[in-house]
Amino acid sequence: MNIIPVKTGRPYEIRIEKGLLAQTGALLRPQFRGQNLAVISDSRVAELYLKPLLDSLEAAGFGRPATFSVPQGEESKSLQMTSILYNFLAERHIRRSDCLIALGGGVVGDLTGFVASTFCRGMSFVQVPTTLLAQIDSSVGGKTAVNLPAGKNMVGTFWQPSLVVCDPDTLDTLPEDIFAAGVAEALKYGMIRDEKLFDLLALDGAREHIEEVISRCVTIKREIVQNDERDTGERMLLNFGHTLGHGVESGSHYALSHGFSVAIGMNMIVKASVARGLTAPSVLERLEKGCRRYGLPTFYDGDLERVLEICRSDKKSEAGSLKAILLHSLGDGYIQPFSFEEFESFVREGLE
């Protein structure tokens, strides 16, 4: 088992091993001495993995948890669903001393984390991510959020989990496009910090080295988050491809997944950087080749003006400006401030 400690304000561990889902109860028992648990999942994941999770909790001596399945999709990351879950937990007599378990992908993890951070002024929660994107990215670092019509992740908190349990076997049931969406985030880590990881993904393949891929991505994120838990400096590097990606995702009304949108966002920003002479053309060529290997899109044929409009309201933007993540070279990302006008001109130049 690979154990990666995260030394944030509330320290915790990330456990990575095939077959680990069946050990969740045993892993949770030393962390939580109470009895009352609630498991939040989605309709698809619950069909596949709720029973083995519940069996592991029962074997560890926990009582039967309350369970709730939200509909699949980004629409469940809403204030409306948050309110529904608050009432569900209150009716089941869940209290601050109890614990929530998020069983699912990024939507379930973000939503459960947000609920845990705000219900009864904050309670413990455990991440059991079942998608590649969630295992390498959204389950780690303590960001929680729900969406507004105005944009993605506009309402959220920083609230670290008590434990993250990653079982790569859960990835075997993922459709290829959902797996590929996770690879987009893994490619991001390679682009900003680890050229060898990028080549492992682009040349060798993610599935062939899945535990190594998860561990390397999580280790990179762990190091960055420990240095900048509240996302005021270095942690912004993790936003590579995301400012434009969130614009693409929201602009498509979530018809494009987060991972696919990030792939487009990475390609757009690197094209712009190449056009300005800030990044070598070979970096773009390698990124495009890596994306094509997994069927990830490399260009956007929608409404660019709408994407740029959404970028202006990005939660990381400041008065009249935003910070974009560019590359000195593959594996070496940096933060570049732009005014809105400069950023829009920069992006358009890359698409000419």
C-alpha positions in Angstrom: 0.0 0.0 0.0 1.3 3.5 -0.9 0.6 5.9 2.0 1.1 9.6 1.2 0.8 11.9 4.3 -0.6 15.4 3.7 0.7 17.9 6.3 -1.9 20.7 6.1 -3.7 22.5 8.9 -5.7 19.3 9.4 -3.2 16.5 8.5 -4.4 13.3 6.8 -3.3 10.4 4.7 -4.0 9.3 1.2 -4.0 5.5 0.9 -3.5 3.9 -2.6 -3.8 0.2 -3.4 -5.8 -2.1 -5.5 -8.6 -3.8 -3.6 -8.6 -1.1 -0.9 -12.3 -0.3 -1.0 -12.9 -3.5 1.0 -10.6 -2.2 3.7 -12.3 1.2 4.1 -14.0 0.4 7.4 -10.7 -0.9 8.9 -8.9 2.2 7.8 -11.6 4.5 9.1 -11.9 2.9 12.5 -8.7 4.4 14.0 -9.7 7.8 12.6 -13.3 7.8 13.9 -14.5 6.3 17.2 -18.2 7.2 16.8 -20.9 5.1 15.2 -23.0 7.4 13.0 -21.9 7.6 9.4 -23.6 8.8 6.3 -22.5 7.8 2.8 -23.2 10.1 -0.2 -22.8 8.7 -3.6 -24.4 9.0 -7.1 -26.8 6.7 -8.7 -24.3 4.9 -10.9 -21.5 4.5 -8.4 -23.9 3.3 -5.7 -25.0 0.4 -7.9 -21.3 -0.7 -8.3 -19.6 0.0 -5.0 -22.0 0.9 -2.2 -22.5 -2.7 -1.0 -18.8 -3.5 -0.7 -18.2 -0.2 1.1 -21.1 -0.9 3.5 -19.9 -4.5 4.1 -16.4 -3.1 5.0 -18.0 -0.6 7.5 -20.1 -3.4 9.1 -17.0 -5.6 9.4 -15.2 -2.8 11.2 -18.1 -2.6 13.8 -19.9 0.5 12.5 -23.7 0.7 12.5 -25.6 0.8 9.3 -24.9 4.2 7.7 -27.5 6.5 6.3 -27.1 6.5 2.5 -28.1 9.1 -0.2 -27.5 8.9 -3.9 -27.5 12.1 -6.0 -28.3 12.1 -9.7 -25.2 11.7 -11.9 -23.8 14.9 -13.4 -22.5 18.4 -12.7 -26.1 19.6 -12.1 -26.0 17.9 -8.7 -23.3 20.3 -7.5 -25.8 23.0 -6.6 -27.2 24.9 -3.7 -30.5 23.1 -4.2 -28.9 19.7 -3.7 -26.9 21.0 -0.8 -30.2 22.0 0.9 -31.7 18.6 0.2 -28.6 16.9 1.8 -28.8 19.2 4.9 -32.3 18.1 5.5 -31.5 14.5 4.9 -28.7 14.6 7.5 -30.9 16.4 10.0 -33.7 13.9 9.6 -31.2 11.1 10.2 -29.9 12.8 13.3 -26.4 13.2 11.9 -24.4 15.6 14.1 -21.1 17.4 14.2 -19.4 14.5 15.9 -20.4 12.1 13.1 -18.7 11.5 9.7 -19.7 11.7 6.1 -18.2 9.5 3.4 -18.0 10.6 -0.2 -18.2 7.6 -2.6 -17.9 8.7 -6.2 -16.2 11.1 -8.6 -15.4 14.8 -8.4 -19.0 15.9 -8.2 -19.8 13.7 -5.2 -16.5 14.6 -3.5 -16.9 18.4 -4.0 -20.5 18.3 -2.9 -20.0 16.1 0.2 -17.0 18.1 1.2 -19.0 21.4 1.0 -21.8 19.9 3.0 -19.4 18.5 5.6 -17.7 21.9 6.0 -20.9 23.7 6.6 -23.4 21.3 8.3 -23.4 21.9 12.1 -20.5 24.3 11.4 -18.2 21.6 10.2 -17.8 17.8 10.5 -15.4 15.1 9.4 -15.6 13.5 6.0 -13.7 10.8 4.1 -13.0 10.7 0.4 -13.4 7.4 -1.4 -12.9 8.6 -5.0 -13.9 6.2 -7.8 -12.8 8.1 -10.9 -9.2 8.8 -12.0 -9.8 12.6 -12.0 -11.1 12.4 -8.4 -8.3 10.1 -7.3 -5.5 12.2 -8.6 -6.9 15.7 -8.2 -10.3 16.7 -6.7 -10.2 14.4 -3.6 -6.8 15.9 -2.5 -6.2 19.4 -1.1 -9.4 20.3 0.7 -11.2 22.4 -1.9 -15.0 21.9 -1.8 -17.5 23.7 -4.0 -20.9 23.9 -5.7 -21.8 25.7 -8.9 -23.9 28.8 -9.6 -25.5 29.8 -12.9 -22.8 32.5 -13.1 -19.9 29.9 -13.0 -18.4 26.7 -11.8 -17.2 26.3 -8.2 -18.3 29.8 -7.2 -19.4 28.8 -3.7 -17.0 26.7 -1.6 -14.7 26.2 1.3 -11.3 24.9 2.2 -12.0 21.8 4.3 -9.5 18.9 4.4 -10.8 15.3 4.6 -9.8 13.0 7.4 -8.7 10.3 5.0 -8.6 9.5 1.3 -9.0 5.9 0.1 -8.0 5.3 -3.5 -8.7 1.9 -5.0 -7.5 1.8 -8.6 -9.8 -1.3 -9.2 -12.8 1.1 -9.3 -11.3 2.6 -12.5 -12.0 -0.7 -14.3 -15.7 0.1 -14.7 -15.2 3.6 -16.0 -16.2 4.4 -19.6 -13.2 5.3 -21.7 -14.2 8.9 -22.0 -14.5 9.3 -18.2 -11.1 7.7 -17.8 -9.6 10.0 -20.5 -11.0 13.0 -18.6 -8.9 12.0 -15.7 -5.9 11.5 -17.9 -6.3 15.2 -18.9 -5.7 16.2 -15.3 -2.7 13.8 -15.1 -1.2 15.4 -18.2 -1.6 18.8 -16.4 0.6 17.6 -13.6 3.2 16.5 -16.1 3.0 19.8 -18.0 3.5 22.0 -14.9 5.9 20.0 -12.8 7.1 16.5 -14.1 8.2 15.9 -17.7 8.9 12.2 -17.0 5.3 11.8 -15.8 4.0 13.4 -19.0 6.1 11.0 -21.1 4.9 8.0 -19.0 1.3 9.0 -19.9 1.9 10.1 -23.5 4.3 7.3 -24.6 3.6 4.3 -22.3 0.0 4.6 -21.2 -1.9 5.5 -18.1 -3.6 2.1 -17.4 -0.4 0.2 -17.7 1.1 2.3 -14.8 -2.0 3.3 -13.0 -0.8 3.1 -9.4 2.4 5.0 -10.3 0.4 7.6 -12.1 -2.0 8.2 -9.2 0.9 8.3 -6.7 3.0 10.7 -8.7 0.1 13.1 -9.3 -1.0 13.0 -5.7 2.6 13.6 -4.5 2.9 16.7 -6.8 -0.4 18.1 -5.5 0.5 17.2 -1.9 3.8 19.2 -2.1 2.1 22.2 -3.7 -0.9 22.2 -1.3 1.4 21.9 1.8 3.2 25.1 0.6 0.0 27.0 -0.2 -3.1 25.5 1.4 -5.3 28.5 0.8 -4.5 29.0 -2.9 -2.8 32.4 -2.8 0.4 31.6 -4.6 2.1 28.4 -5.7 -1.2 26.4 -5.7 -2.4 28.5 -8.6 0.0 26.4 -10.8 -2.7 23.6 -10.5 -5.0 26.0 -12.4 -3.1 25.3 -15.7 -5.7 25.0 -18.5 -8.5 25.6 -16.0 -9.4 29.3 -16.4 -10.2 28.7 -20.1 -11.3 25.2 -19.3 -13.9 26.3 -16.9 -15.1 28.8 -19.5 -15.4 26.1 -22.1 -17.2 23.8 -19.6 -19.7 26.4 -18.5 -20.1 27.7 -22.0 -21.1 24.3 -23.2 -23.6 24.1 -20.3 -21.6 21.1 -19.1 -22.0 19.1 -22.3 -18.2 18.9 -22.3 -16.8 17.2 -19.2 -14.4 18.9 -16.9 -11.5 16.8 -18.1 -12.2 17.4 -21.8 -12.6 21.1 -21.1 -9.3 21.2 -19.3 -7.6 19.5 -22.3 -9.0 22.2 -24.5 -8.0 24.9 -22.1 -4.4 23.6 -21.9 -4.1 23.5 -25.7 -5.6 27.0 -26.0 -3.1 28.6 -23.5 -0.1 26.8 -24.9 -1.0 27.8 -28.4 -1.2 31.4 -27.3 2.1 31.1 -25.5 3.8 29.6 -28.6 2.3 32.4 -30.7 4.0 35.0 -28.4 7.3 33.1 -28.5 7.1 32.3 -24.8 7.0 28.5 -25.2 8.7 26.2 -27.8 6.4 24.8 -30.5 7.6 21.3 -29.6 5.7 21.6 -26.3 2.5 22.2 -28.1 3.2 19.3 -30.4 3.8 16.9 -27.5 0.7 18.1 -25.7 -1.5 17.6 -28.8 0.0 14.1 -29.3 -0.6 13.2 -25.7 -4.2 14.3 -25.9 -4.9 12.5 -29.1 -3.7 9.2 -27.6 -6.6 9.3 -25.2 -9.2 10.9 -27.6 -9.0 14.2 -25.8 -10.0 17.3 -27.7 -7.4 19.9 -28.6 -9.4 22.8 -30.0 -12.7 24.6 -29.3 -15.2 25.4 -32.0 -17.8 27.0 -29.8 -18.4 30.7 -28.9 -15.0 32.1 -27.9 -16.5 35.4 -26.7 -18.7 33.5 -24.3 -15.7 31.6 -22.9 -13.8 34.9 -22.4 -16.8 36.5 -20.7 -16.9 33.6 -18.2 -13.1 33.9 -17.6 -13.8 37.5 -16.4 -16.0 36.1 -13.6 -13.6 33.3 -12.7 -13.4 33.0 -8.9 -9.6 33.5 -9.0 -9.8 36.8 -10.9 -9.2 40.1 -9.2 -10.2 43.6 -10.0 -9.6 43.9 -13.7 -7.0 41.1 -13.9 -6.4 37.4 -13.6 -3.4 35.1 -13.3 -2.8 32.6 -16.1 -0.4 29.6 -15.9 2.2 29.4 -18.7 5.1 27.1 -19.4 8.8 28.0 -19.6 9.2 24.4 -20.9 7.4 21.1 -20.5 7.5 20.4 -16.8 8.2 24.0 -15.8 5.0 26.1 -15.2 4.8 29.6 -13.9 2.2 32.2 -12.9 1.7 35.2 -15.3 -0.6 38.1 -14.3 -2.7 39.6 -17.1 -5.3 42.4 -17.3 -8.5 41.1 -18.7 -7.8 42.9 -22.0 -4.3 41.5 -22.2 -5.5 38.0 -21.6 -8.2 38.2 -24.2 -5.8 39.5 -26.8 -3.3 36.8 -25.8 -5.8 34.0 -26.3 -7.1 35.4 -29.6 -3.6 35.7 -31.0 -3.0 32.0 -30.3 -6.1 31.1 -32.3 -5.4 33.1 -35.4 
